[in-house]
Amino acid sequence: MVNPRPEQEALQNGYFLDLVLGSEDVEAFLGDLASFSAESLSHRNTAVYCGITVLRRKKSATAASSDDRARVMDELQNAFEGPCLTAMDKLTSVLVPDLLREHRWPEYVQAASHQGLRSILSVPLLVEGDTRAALNLYSERTHAFSEDDVERAEVFASHAAKSLRLALKIAQLSDARNDLAAAMQSRTVIDLAVGAIMAQNHCSQEEAFTILRTASSNRNIKLRHLAQSIIAAVSSGKVTTHFEE
């Protein structure tokens, strides 16, 4: 059984946290995590290449890799069913000792067999909700991943998954904040346009909003865009809101 020493585990966890806090977004975090994973899980005489795939609801697949060949292998895994998707679906590690002797996923094997990588280990990263993720390790050697290597990768992945969950949560909160700010900006612009219509037509707020909505429908223009054009026509300069940064 291969387990990191407590001081090694603490260093890893600290580095994972630094990756999250130092990354601008999820994509940057995954790129740094892929490089760190490849470095951490390589043997002294055997290089390991790493790819990470994340599938989120209503978002396109996000992938990062430690080098170009790992990137190509991950792209093929997203195009064809392979060990990565199987690991994510079944939430269990999937080992391919020799790609050229692998009979599962024939389309993927055929497409990937020309990349010079012979062993594959896909380890699921346990995240939350509908999100699925996997750590994909590649080696030029056949039978490159022993039982100890698989266990070591699984322990590593369990800690990496915690940092990935944090990065995804931060991204989710950031998206929600941006969506709220955009909604408030839109509401403010519409309210200003309604006020301008009220002043020009000497009508109520409800009547002014009906005029704006009808014009938006007749002209096939989004309500906010029409409101912006009205404000631009009646103002002498750029109109800003309190929600702009």
Summary of the structure (lengths in Angstrom):
residues: 245
radius of gyration: 25.8
end to end distance: 52.3
largest distance: 81.7
contacts: 744
relative contact order: 0.11
helix: 59%
strand: 11%
